Amino acid sequence: MLKCREVAARASRLIDGELGPWQRFRMELHLAMCRRCRNFVEQMKRTRDLTRMTVSPEDQEMSAEIEAALAQRRSRSTGRS
Ligand SMILES: [Zn+2]
């Protein structure tokens, strides 16, 4: 049986689907019996969805900028050699 703090530590990985089937099973077993952790995971899921919606367009813009800067640097260095 997982402890509540172990569930809390793995909650984000559970939400992201990064846990193996056995770990996920143990998480779900705990969540089925522990309302506090269930609420915690539910809350985290909701926050994740919110941040994903609001943050991702900015992230895409940012990575496009970084990519442009990298491409510029790359063309400069190839021009030198
Ligand atoms: Zn718990």
PDB file of the backbone (N, CA, C, O) and the ligand in Angstrom, with CONECT records:
HET     ZN  A 101       1
ATOM      1  N   MET A   1       0.846  -1.213   0.000  1.00  0.00           N
ATOM      2  CA  MET A   1       0.000   0.000   0.000  1.00  0.00           C
ATOM      3  C   MET A   1       0.871   1.249   0.000  1.00  0.00           C
ATOM      4  O   MET A   1       1.768   1.398   0.830  1.00  0.00           O
ATOM      5  N   LEU A   2       0.598   2.122  -0.923  1.00  0.00           N
ATOM      6  CA  LEU A   2       1.351   3.375  -0.988  1.00  0.00           C
ATOM      7  C   LEU A   2       0.945   4.293   0.156  1.00  0.00           C
ATOM      8  O   LEU A   2      -0.183   4.241   0.647  1.00  0.00           O
ATOM      9  N   LYS A   3       1.882   5.128   0.566  1.00  0.00           N
ATOM     10  CA  LYS A   3       1.563   6.159   1.550  1.00  0.00           C
ATOM     11  C   LYS A   3       1.079   7.405   0.808  1.00  0.00           C
ATOM     12  O   LYS A   3       1.353   7.597  -0.376  1.00  0.00           O
ATOM     13  N   CYS A   4       0.350   8.242   1.546  1.00  0.00           N
ATOM     14  CA  CYS A   4      -0.219   9.434   0.928  1.00  0.00           C
ATOM     15  C   CYS A   4       0.871  10.312   0.311  1.00  0.00           C
ATOM     16  O   CYS A   4       0.673  10.878  -0.764  1.00  0.00           O
ATOM     17  N   ARG A   5       2.005  10.426   0.976  1.00  0.00           N
ATOM     18  CA  ARG A   5       3.041  11.295   0.425  1.00  0.00           C
ATOM     19  C   ARG A   5       3.682  10.691  -0.826  1.00  0.00           C
ATOM     20  O   ARG A   5       4.178  11.422  -1.683  1.00  0.00           O
ATOM     21  N   GLU A   6       3.671   9.354  -0.933  1.00  0.00           N
ATOM     22  CA  GLU A   6       4.169   8.711  -2.144  1.00  0.00           C
ATOM     23  C   GLU A   6       3.218   8.969  -3.311  1.00  0.00           C
ATOM     24  O   GLU A   6       3.642   9.179  -4.448  1.00  0.00           O
ATOM     25  N   VAL A   7       1.936   8.947  -3.003  1.00  0.00           N
ATOM     26  CA  VAL A   7       0.938   9.250  -4.021  1.00  0.00           C
ATOM     27  C   VAL A   7       1.101  10.695  -4.483  1.00  0.00           C
ATOM     28  O   VAL A   7       1.051  10.984  -5.679  1.00  0.00           O
ATOM     29  N   ALA A   8       1.296  11.593  -3.526  1.00  0.00           N
ATOM     30  CA  ALA A   8       1.467  13.005  -3.857  1.00  0.00           C
ATOM     31  C   ALA A   8       2.705  13.212  -4.725  1.00  0.00           C
ATOM     32  O   ALA A   8       2.700  14.020  -5.655  1.00  0.00           O
ATOM     33  N   ALA A   9       3.770  12.468  -4.407  1.00  0.00           N
ATOM     34  CA  ALA A   9       5.016  12.613  -5.154  1.00  0.00           C
ATOM     35  C   ALA A   9       4.884  12.108  -6.587  1.00  0.00           C
ATOM     36  O   ALA A   9       5.565  12.600  -7.486  1.00  0.00           O
ATOM     37  N   ARG A  10       4.005  11.123  -6.800  1.00  0.00           N
ATOM     38  CA  ARG A  10       3.860  10.539  -8.135  1.00  0.00           C
ATOM     39  C   ARG A  10       2.675  11.105  -8.901  1.00  0.00           C
ATOM     40  O   ARG A  10       2.463  10.753 -10.062  1.00  0.00           O
ATOM     41  N   ALA A  11       1.900  11.979  -8.262  1.00  0.00           N
ATOM     42  CA  ALA A  11       0.648  12.438  -8.862  1.00  0.00           C
ATOM     43  C   ALA A  11       0.848  13.055 -10.244  1.00  0.00           C
ATOM     44  O   ALA A  11       0.071  12.789 -11.162  1.00  0.00           O
ATOM     45  N   SER A  12       1.877  13.869 -10.394  1.00  0.00           N
ATOM     46  CA  SER A  12       2.062  14.540 -11.684  1.00  0.00           C
ATOM     47  C   SER A  12       2.413  13.534 -12.772  1.00  0.00           C
ATOM     48  O   SER A  12       2.004  13.682 -13.924  1.00  0.00           O
ATOM     49  N   ARG A  13       3.181  12.503 -12.395  1.00  0.00           N
ATOM     50  CA  ARG A  13       3.535  11.481 -13.381  1.00  0.00           C
ATOM     51  C   ARG A  13       2.338  10.613 -13.746  1.00  0.00           C
ATOM     52  O   ARG A  13       2.226  10.128 -14.872  1.00  0.00           O
ATOM     53  N   LEU A  14       1.440  10.423 -12.772  1.00  0.00           N
ATOM     54  CA  LEU A  14       0.212   9.690 -13.048  1.00  0.00           C
ATOM     55  C   LEU A  14      -0.626  10.455 -14.068  1.00  0.00           C
ATOM     56  O   LEU A  14      -1.162   9.876 -15.013  1.00  0.00           O
ATOM     57  N   ILE A  15      -0.730  11.759 -13.861  1.00  0.00           N
ATOM     58  CA  ILE A  15      -1.530  12.603 -14.748  1.00  0.00           C
ATOM     59  C   ILE A  15      -0.919  12.641 -16.143  1.00  0.00           C
ATOM     60  O   ILE A  15      -1.638  12.634 -17.143  1.00  0.00           O
ATOM     61  N   ASP A  16       0.395  12.682 -16.208  1.00  0.00           N
ATOM     62  CA  ASP A  16       1.068  12.721 -17.505  1.00  0.00           C
ATOM     63  C   ASP A  16       1.144  11.342 -18.169  1.00  0.00           C
ATOM     64  O   ASP A  16       1.622  11.216 -19.296  1.00  0.00           O
ATOM     65  N   GLY A  17       0.670  10.315 -17.465  1.00  0.00           N
ATOM     66  CA  GLY A  17       0.681   8.963 -18.019  1.00  0.00           C
ATOM     67  C   GLY A  17       2.075   8.369 -18.118  1.00  0.00           C
ATOM     68  O   GLY A  17       2.348   7.551 -18.996  1.00  0.00           O
ATOM     69  N   GLU A  18       2.953   8.780 -17.218  1.00  0.00           N
ATOM     70  CA  GLU A  18       4.340   8.309 -17.270  1.00  0.00           C
ATOM     71  C   GLU A  18       4.615   7.112 -16.369  1.00  0.00           C
ATOM     72  O   GLU A  18       5.735   6.602 -16.333  1.00  0.00           O
ATOM     73  N   LEU A  19       3.595   6.665 -15.642  1.00  0.00           N
ATOM     74  CA  LEU A  19       3.798   5.536 -14.744  1.00  0.00           C
ATOM     75  C   LEU A  19       3.548   4.219 -15.460  1.00  0.00           C
ATOM     76  O   LEU A  19       2.726   4.145 -16.374  1.00  0.00           O
ATOM     77  N   GLY A  20       4.253   3.192 -15.045  1.00  0.00           N
ATOM     78  CA  GLY A  20       4.024   1.864 -15.592  1.00  0.00           C
ATOM     79  C   GLY A  20       2.700   1.307 -15.097  1.00  0.00           C
ATOM     80  O   GLY A  20       2.107   1.852 -14.166  1.00  0.00           O
ATOM     81  N   PRO A  21       2.231   0.227 -15.708  1.00  0.00           N
ATOM     82  CA  PRO A  21       0.916  -0.320 -15.350  1.00  0.00           C
ATOM     83  C   PRO A  21       0.807  -0.710 -13.879  1.00  0.00           C
ATOM     84  O   PRO A  21      -0.228  -0.493 -13.250  1.00  0.00           O
ATOM     85  N   TRP A  22       1.869  -1.282 -13.337  1.00  0.00           N
ATOM     86  CA  TRP A  22       1.836  -1.714 -11.934  1.00  0.00           C
ATOM     87  C   TRP A  22       1.783  -0.520 -11.001  1.00  0.00           C
ATOM     88  O   TRP A  22       1.008  -0.519 -10.045  1.00  0.00           O
ATOM     89  N   GLN A  23       2.595   0.498 -11.260  1.00  0.00           N
ATOM     90  CA  GLN A  23       2.590   1.694 -10.411  1.00  0.00           C
ATOM     91  C   GLN A  23       1.251   2.419 -10.489  1.00  0.00           C
ATOM     92  O   GLN A  23       0.737   2.940  -9.499  1.00  0.00           O
ATOM     93  N   ARG A  24       0.709   2.432 -11.700  1.00  0.00           N
ATOM     94  CA  ARG A  24      -0.581   3.085 -11.884  1.00  0.00           C
ATOM     95  C   ARG A  24      -1.659   2.341 -11.113  1.00  0.00           C
ATOM     96  O   ARG A  24      -2.541   2.950 -10.508  1.00  0.00           O
ATOM     97  N   PHE A  25      -1.577   1.028 -11.143  1.00  0.00           N
ATOM     98  CA  PHE A  25      -2.534   0.206 -10.415  1.00  0.00           C
ATOM     99  C   PHE A  25      -2.464   0.508  -8.915  1.00  0.00           C
ATOM    100  O   PHE A  25      -3.488   0.642  -8.245  1.00  0.00           O
ATOM    101  N   ARG A  26      -1.242   0.610  -8.409  1.00  0.00           N
ATOM    102  CA  ARG A  26      -1.081   0.893  -6.976  1.00  0.00           C
ATOM    103  C   ARG A  26      -1.612   2.279  -6.622  1.00  0.00           C
ATOM    104  O   ARG A  26      -2.211   2.475  -5.565  1.00  0.00           O
ATOM    105  N   MET A  27      -1.385   3.229  -7.515  1.00  0.00           N
ATOM    106  CA  MET A  27      -1.902   4.582  -7.312  1.00  0.00           C
ATOM    107  C   MET A  27      -3.434   4.557  -7.264  1.00  0.00           C
ATOM    108  O   MET A  27      -4.065   5.140  -6.382  1.00  0.00           O
ATOM    109  N   GLU A  28      -4.007   3.850  -8.260  1.00  0.00           N
ATOM    110  CA  GLU A  28      -5.465   3.829  -8.351  1.00  0.00           C
ATOM    111  C   GLU A  28      -6.078   3.110  -7.154  1.00  0.00           C
ATOM    112  O   GLU A  28      -7.157   3.471  -6.684  1.00  0.00           O
ATOM    113  N   LEU A  29      -5.383   2.100  -6.675  1.00  0.00           N
ATOM    114  CA  LEU A  29      -5.837   1.371  -5.491  1.00  0.00           C
ATOM    115  C   LEU A  29      -5.893   2.321  -4.292  1.00  0.00           C
ATOM    116  O   LEU A  29      -6.865   2.324  -3.536  1.00  0.00           O
ATOM    117  N   HIS A  30      -4.852   3.114  -4.133  1.00  0.00           N
ATOM    118  CA  HIS A  30      -4.809   4.062  -3.032  1.00  0.00           C
ATOM    119  C   HIS A  30      -5.896   5.131  -3.203  1.00  0.00           C
ATOM    120  O   HIS A  30      -6.593   5.486  -2.252  1.00  0.00           O
ATOM    121  N   LEU A  31      -6.021   5.628  -4.423  1.00  0.00           N
ATOM    122  CA  LEU A  31      -6.998   6.680  -4.677  1.00  0.00           C
ATOM    123  C   LEU A  31      -8.419   6.193  -4.435  1.00  0.00           C
ATOM    124  O   LEU A  31      -9.284   6.956  -4.006  1.00  0.00           O
ATOM    125  N   ALA A  32      -8.652   4.910  -4.714  1.00  0.00           N
ATOM    126  CA  ALA A  32      -9.990   4.346  -4.499  1.00  0.00           C
ATOM    127  C   ALA A  32     -10.351   4.342  -3.020  1.00  0.00           C
ATOM    128  O   ALA A  32     -11.528   4.393  -2.663  1.00  0.00           O
ATOM    129  N   MET A  33      -9.341   4.283  -2.165  1.00  0.00           N
ATOM    130  CA  MET A  33      -9.602   4.176  -0.733  1.00  0.00           C
ATOM    131  C   MET A  33      -9.348   5.476   0.027  1.00  0.00           C
ATOM    132  O   MET A  33      -9.768   5.623   1.174  1.00  0.00           O
ATOM    133  N   CYS A  34      -8.665   6.407  -0.613  1.00  0.00           N
ATOM    134  CA  CYS A  34      -8.269   7.614   0.101  1.00  0.00           C
ATOM    135  C   CYS A  34      -8.829   8.848  -0.594  1.00  0.00           C
ATOM    136  O   CYS A  34      -8.341   9.249  -1.650  1.00  0.00           O
ATOM    137  N   ARG A  35      -9.821   9.426  -0.016  1.00  0.00           N
ATOM    138  CA  ARG A  35     -10.496  10.555  -0.627  1.00  0.00           C
ATOM    139  C   ARG A  35      -9.588  11.791  -0.685  1.00  0.00           C
ATOM    140  O   ARG A  35      -9.662  12.589  -1.620  1.00  0.00           O
ATOM    141  N   ARG A  36      -8.751  11.925   0.312  1.00  0.00           N
ATOM    142  CA  ARG A  36      -7.852  13.075   0.372  1.00  0.00           C
ATOM    143  C   ARG A  36      -6.930  13.096  -0.852  1.00  0.00           C
ATOM    144  O   ARG A  36      -6.760  14.135  -1.489  1.00  0.00           O
ATOM    145  N   CYS A  37      -6.345  11.954  -1.169  1.00  0.00           N
ATOM    146  CA  CYS A  37      -5.450  11.865  -2.318  1.00  0.00           C
ATOM    147  C   CYS A  37      -6.224  12.001  -3.623  1.00  0.00           C
ATOM    148  O   CYS A  37      -5.736  12.576  -4.595  1.00  0.00           O
ATOM    149  N   ARG A  38      -7.426  11.467  -3.627  1.00  0.00           N
ATOM    150  CA  ARG A  38      -8.257  11.576  -4.821  1.00  0.00           C
ATOM    151  C   ARG A  38      -8.509  13.057  -5.122  1.00  0.00           C
ATOM    152  O   ARG A  38      -8.394  13.500  -6.264  1.00  0.00           O
ATOM    153  N   ASN A  39      -8.847  13.797  -4.093  1.00  0.00           N
ATOM    154  CA  ASN A  39      -9.070  15.230  -4.250  1.00  0.00           C
ATOM    155  C   ASN A  39      -7.791  15.932  -4.705  1.00  0.00           C
ATOM    156  O   ASN A  39      -7.820  16.832  -5.544  1.00  0.00           O
ATOM    157  N   PHE A  40      -6.688  15.503  -4.139  1.00  0.00           N
ATOM    158  CA  PHE A  40      -5.394  16.105  -4.479  1.00  0.00           C
ATOM    159  C   PHE A  40      -5.071  15.915  -5.961  1.00  0.00           C
ATOM    160  O   PHE A  40      -4.680  16.856  -6.651  1.00  0.00           O
ATOM    161  N   VAL A  41      -5.242  14.687  -6.433  1.00  0.00           N
ATOM    162  CA  VAL A  41      -4.955  14.380  -7.841  1.00  0.00           C
ATOM    163  C   VAL A  41      -5.919  15.125  -8.751  1.00  0.00           C
ATOM    164  O   VAL A  41      -5.536  15.648  -9.798  1.00  0.00           O
ATOM    165  N   GLU A  42      -7.174  15.162  -8.329  1.00  0.00           N
ATOM    166  CA  GLU A  42      -8.201  15.847  -9.115  1.00  0.00           C
ATOM    167  C   GLU A  42      -7.859  17.334  -9.248  1.00  0.00           C
ATOM    168  O   GLU A  42      -7.957  17.923 -10.325  1.00  0.00           O
ATOM    169  N   GLN A  43      -7.460  17.911  -8.130  1.00  0.00           N
ATOM    170  CA  GLN A  43      -7.079  19.327  -8.088  1.00  0.00           C
ATOM    171  C   GLN A  43      -5.884  19.584  -9.005  1.00  0.00           C
ATOM    172  O   GLN A  43      -5.858  20.554  -9.761  1.00  0.00           O
ATOM    173  N   MET A  44      -4.904  18.697  -8.919  1.00  0.00           N
ATOM    174  CA  MET A  44      -3.692  18.840  -9.718  1.00  0.00           C
ATOM    175  C   MET A  44      -4.011  18.729 -11.212  1.00  0.00           C
ATOM    176  O   MET A  44      -3.477  19.471 -12.037  1.00  0.00           O
ATOM    177  N   LYS A  45      -4.888  17.792 -11.530  1.00  0.00           N
ATOM    178  CA  LYS A  45      -5.301  17.585 -12.917  1.00  0.00           C
ATOM    179  C   LYS A  45      -5.921  18.870 -13.469  1.00  0.00           C
ATOM    180  O   LYS A  45      -5.639  19.283 -14.594  1.00  0.00           O
ATOM    181  N   ARG A  46      -6.765  19.483 -12.651  1.00  0.00           N
ATOM    182  CA  ARG A  46      -7.444  20.700 -13.074  1.00  0.00           C
ATOM    183  C   ARG A  46      -6.438  21.834 -13.299  1.00  0.00           C
ATOM    184  O   ARG A  46      -6.536  22.579 -14.274  1.00  0.00           O
ATOM    185  N   THR A  47      -5.480  21.952 -12.392  1.00  0.00           N
ATOM    186  CA  THR A  47      -4.459  23.002 -12.536  1.00  0.00           C
ATOM    187  C   THR A  47      -3.619  22.760 -13.782  1.00  0.00           C
ATOM    188  O   THR A  47      -3.284  23.694 -14.510  1.00  0.00           O
ATOM    189  N   ARG A  48      -3.282  21.487 -14.020  1.00  0.00           N
ATOM    190  CA  ARG A  48      -2.503  21.110 -15.198  1.00  0.00           C
ATOM    191  C   ARG A  48      -3.208  21.534 -16.481  1.00  0.00           C
ATOM    192  O   ARG A  48      -2.603  22.124 -17.376  1.00  0.00           O
ATOM    193  N   ASP A  49      -4.507  21.218 -16.551  1.00  0.00           N
ATOM    194  CA  ASP A  49      -5.290  21.555 -17.732  1.00  0.00           C
ATOM    195  C   ASP A  49      -5.290  23.056 -17.963  1.00  0.00           C
ATOM    196  O   ASP A  49      -5.167  23.525 -19.095  1.00  0.00           O
ATOM    197  N   LEU A  50      -5.429  23.800 -16.878  1.00  0.00           N
ATOM    198  CA  LEU A  50      -5.448  25.259 -16.972  1.00  0.00           C
ATOM    199  C   LEU A  50      -4.115  25.788 -17.480  1.00  0.00           C
ATOM    200  O   LEU A  50      -4.077  26.590 -18.413  1.00  0.00           O
ATOM    201  N   THR A  51      -3.030  25.345 -16.873  1.00  0.00           N
ATOM    202  CA  THR A  51      -1.717  25.856 -17.264  1.00  0.00           C
ATOM    203  C   THR A  51      -1.393  25.435 -18.688  1.00  0.00           C
ATOM    204  O   THR A  51      -0.772  26.191 -19.436  1.00  0.00           O
ATOM    205  N   ARG A  52      -1.816  24.222 -19.069  1.00  0.00           N
ATOM    206  CA  ARG A  52      -1.547  23.750 -20.418  1.00  0.00           C
ATOM    207  C   ARG A  52      -2.237  24.668 -21.432  1.00  0.00           C
ATOM    208  O   ARG A  52      -1.670  25.009 -22.469  1.00  0.00           O
ATOM    209  N   MET A  53      -3.476  25.059 -21.108  1.00  0.00           N
ATOM    210  CA  MET A  53      -4.237  25.903 -22.028  1.00  0.00           C
ATOM    211  C   MET A  53      -3.648  27.304 -22.143  1.00  0.00           C
ATOM    212  O   MET A  53      -3.554  27.858 -23.238  1.00  0.00           O
ATOM    213  N   THR A  54      -3.253  27.871 -21.009  1.00  0.00           N
ATOM    214  CA  THR A  54      -2.821  29.261 -21.026  1.00  0.00           C
ATOM    215  C   THR A  54      -1.345  29.398 -21.381  1.00  0.00           C
ATOM    216  O   THR A  54      -0.946  30.396 -21.983  1.00  0.00           O
ATOM    217  N   VAL A  55      -0.536  28.417 -21.019  1.00  0.00           N
ATOM    218  CA  VAL A  55       0.906  28.578 -21.176  1.00  0.00           C
ATOM    219  C   VAL A  55       1.415  28.129 -22.546  1.00  0.00           C
ATOM    220  O   VAL A  55       2.356  28.716 -23.081  1.00  0.00           O
ATOM    221  N   SER A  56       0.801  27.097 -23.113  1.00  0.00           N
ATOM    222  CA  SER A  56       1.386  26.498 -24.307  1.00  0.00           C
ATOM    223  C   SER A  56       1.552  27.443 -25.516  1.00  0.00           C
ATOM    224  O   SER A  56       2.562  27.325 -26.209  1.00  0.00           O
ATOM    225  N   PRO A  57       0.636  28.359 -25.806  1.00  0.00           N
ATOM    226  CA  PRO A  57       0.888  29.248 -26.951  1.00  0.00           C
ATOM    227  C   PRO A  57       2.131  30.094 -26.756  1.00  0.00           C
ATOM    228  O   PRO A  57       2.894  30.315 -27.697  1.00  0.00           O
ATOM    229  N   GLU A  58       2.337  30.569 -25.525  1.00  0.00           N
ATOM    230  CA  GLU A  58       3.537  31.338 -25.218  1.00  0.00           C
ATOM    231  C   GLU A  58       4.784  30.492 -25.405  1.00  0.00           C
ATOM    232  O   GLU A  58       5.798  30.945 -25.937  1.00  0.00           O
ATOM    233  N   ASP A  59       4.680  29.252 -24.952  1.00  0.00           N
ATOM    234  CA  ASP A  59       5.810  28.335 -25.071  1.00  0.00           C
ATOM    235  C   ASP A  59       6.181  28.123 -26.528  1.00  0.00           C
ATOM    236  O   ASP A  59       7.359  28.097 -26.884  1.00  0.00           O
ATOM    237  N   GLN A  60       5.177  27.973 -27.358  1.00  0.00           N
ATOM    238  CA  GLN A  60       5.439  27.756 -28.777  1.00  0.00           C
ATOM    239  C   GLN A  60       6.124  28.966 -29.384  1.00  0.00           C
ATOM    240  O   GLN A  60       7.065  28.834 -30.166  1.00  0.00           O
ATOM    241  N   GLU A  61       5.643  30.147 -29.019  1.00  0.00           N
ATOM    242  CA  GLU A  61       6.233  31.382 -29.520  1.00  0.00           C
ATOM    243  C   GLU A  61       7.696  31.477 -29.083  1.00  0.00           C
ATOM    244  O   GLU A  61       8.588  31.814 -29.861  1.00  0.00           O
ATOM    245  N   MET A  62       7.895  31.163 -27.801  1.00  0.00           N
ATOM    246  CA  MET A  62       9.231  31.211 -27.235  1.00  0.00           C
ATOM    247  C   MET A  62      10.171  30.264 -27.971  1.00  0.00           C
ATOM    248  O   MET A  62      11.283  30.652 -28.328  1.00  0.00           O
ATOM    249  N   SER A  63       9.739  29.031 -28.201  1.00  0.00           N
ATOM    250  CA  SER A  63      10.621  28.058 -28.838  1.00  0.00           C
ATOM    251  C   SER A  63      10.890  28.450 -30.284  1.00  0.00           C
ATOM    252  O   SER A  63      11.958  28.149 -30.816  1.00  0.00           O
ATOM    253  N   ALA A  64       9.938  29.117 -30.928  1.00  0.00           N
ATOM    254  CA  ALA A  64      10.157  29.586 -32.293  1.00  0.00           C
ATOM    255  C   ALA A  64      11.262  30.646 -32.301  1.00  0.00           C
ATOM    256  O   ALA A  64      12.106  30.683 -33.195  1.00  0.00           O
ATOM    257  N   GLU A  65      11.231  31.500 -31.283  1.00  0.00           N
ATOM    258  CA  GLU A  65      12.257  32.531 -31.158  1.00  0.00           C
ATOM    259  C   GLU A  65      13.627  31.907 -30.940  1.00  0.00           C
ATOM    260  O   GLU A  65      14.615  32.303 -31.558  1.00  0.00           O
ATOM    261  N   ILE A  66      13.665  30.944 -30.067  1.00  0.00           N
ATOM    262  CA  ILE A  66      14.927  30.261 -29.760  1.00  0.00           C
ATOM    263  C   ILE A  66      15.453  29.559 -31.005  1.00  0.00           C
ATOM    264  O   ILE A  66      16.650  29.582 -31.292  1.00  0.00           O
ATOM    265  N   GLU A  67      14.547  28.945 -31.727  1.00  0.00           N
ATOM    266  CA  GLU A  67      14.949  28.225 -32.930  1.00  0.00           C
ATOM    267  C   GLU A  67      15.518  29.192 -33.968  1.00  0.00           C
ATOM    268  O   GLU A  67      16.514  28.896 -34.627  1.00  0.00           O
ATOM    269  N   ALA A  68      14.877  30.342 -34.103  1.00  0.00           N
ATOM    270  CA  ALA A  68      15.356  31.351 -35.047  1.00  0.00           C
ATOM    271  C   ALA A  68      16.750  31.830 -34.660  1.00  0.00           C
ATOM    272  O   ALA A  68      17.629  31.995 -35.506  1.00  0.00           O
ATOM    273  N   ALA A  69      16.929  32.049 -33.356  1.00  0.00           N
ATOM    274  CA  ALA A  69      18.232  32.498 -32.868  1.00  0.00           C
ATOM    275  C   ALA A  69      19.299  31.439 -33.115  1.00  0.00           C
ATOM    276  O   ALA A  69      20.428  31.753 -33.491  1.00  0.00           O
ATOM    277  N   LEU A  70      18.930  30.191 -32.899  1.00  0.00           N
ATOM    278  CA  LEU A  70      19.871  29.094 -33.124  1.00  0.00           C
ATOM    279  C   LEU A  70      20.218  28.973 -34.609  1.00  0.00           C
ATOM    280  O   LEU A  70      21.377  28.751 -34.962  1.00  0.00           O
ATOM    281  N   ALA A  71      19.230  29.116 -35.463  1.00  0.00           N
ATOM    282  CA  ALA A  71      19.453  29.007 -36.895  1.00  0.00           C
ATOM    283  C   ALA A  71      20.398  30.111 -37.360  1.00  0.00           C
ATOM    284  O   ALA A  71      21.271  29.892 -38.199  1.00  0.00           O
ATOM    285  N   GLN A  72      20.203  31.309 -36.792  1.00  0.00           N
ATOM    286  CA  GLN A  72      21.050  32.440 -37.134  1.00  0.00           C
ATOM    287  C   GLN A  72      22.500  32.149 -36.742  1.00  0.00           C
ATOM    288  O   GLN A  72      23.438  32.367 -37.510  1.00  0.00           O
ATOM    289  N   ARG A  73      22.640  31.646 -35.512  1.00  0.00           N
ATOM    290  CA  ARG A  73      23.981  31.353 -35.008  1.00  0.00           C
ATOM    291  C   ARG A  73      24.648  30.267 -35.861  1.00  0.00           C
ATOM    292  O   ARG A  73      25.843  30.322 -36.152  1.00  0.00           O
ATOM    293  N   ARG A  74      23.822  29.266 -36.255  1.00  0.00           N
ATOM    294  CA  ARG A  74      24.337  28.151 -37.033  1.00  0.00           C
ATOM    295  C   ARG A  74      24.843  28.653 -38.400  1.00  0.00           C
ATOM    296  O   ARG A  74      25.927  28.278 -38.845  1.00  0.00           O
ATOM    297  N   SER A  75      24.045  29.499 -39.047  1.00  0.00           N
ATOM    298  CA  SER A  75      24.435  29.982 -40.379  1.00  0.00           C
ATOM    299  C   SER A  75      25.678  30.866 -40.280  1.00  0.00           C
ATOM    300  O   SER A  75      26.513  30.897 -41.184  1.00  0.00           O
ATOM    301  N   ARG A  76      25.780  31.591 -39.144  1.00  0.00           N
ATOM    302  CA  ARG A  76      26.957  32.444 -38.946  1.00  0.00           C
ATOM    303  C   ARG A  76      28.230  31.595 -38.806  1.00  0.00           C
ATOM    304  O   ARG A  76      29.271  31.893 -39.391  1.00  0.00           O
ATOM    305  N   SER A  77      28.101  30.518 -38.001  1.00  0.00           N
ATOM    306  CA  SER A  77      29.283  29.682 -37.750  1.00  0.00           C
ATOM    307  C   SER A  77      29.702  28.895 -38.992  1.00  0.00           C
ATOM    308  O   SER A  77      30.889  28.662 -39.217  1.00  0.00           O
ATOM    309  N   THR A  78      28.715  28.489 -39.797  1.00  0.00           N
ATOM    310  CA  THR A  78      29.070  27.750 -41.021  1.00  0.00           C
ATOM    311  C   THR A  78      29.708  28.707 -42.030  1.00  0.00           C
ATOM    312  O   THR A  78      30.580  28.315 -42.806  1.00  0.00           O
ATOM    313  N   GLY A  79      29.255  29.988 -42.010  1.00  0.00           N
ATOM    314  CA  GLY A  79      29.821  30.963 -42.936  1.00  0.00           C
ATOM    315  C   GLY A  79      31.291  31.241 -42.618  1.00  0.00           C
ATOM    316  O   GLY A  79      32.092  31.539 -43.505  1.00  0.00           O
ATOM    317  N   ARG A  80      31.627  31.133 -41.312  1.00  0.00           N
ATOM    318  CA  ARG A  80      32.983  31.422 -40.877  1.00  0.00           C
ATOM    319  C   ARG A  80      33.948  30.304 -41.335  1.00  0.00           C
ATOM    320  O   ARG A  80      35.078  30.569 -41.747  1.00  0.00           O
ATOM    321  N   SER A  81      33.467  29.049 -41.248  1.00  0.00           N
ATOM    322  CA  SER A  81      34.378  27.924 -41.501  1.00  0.00           C
ATOM    323  C   SER A  81      34.488  27.501 -42.960  1.00  0.00           C
ATOM    324  O   SER A  81      35.226  26.568 -43.278  1.00  0.00           O
TER     325      SER A  81
HETATM  326 ZN    ZN A 101      -3.845   8.985   0.555  1.00  0.00          ZN2+
END
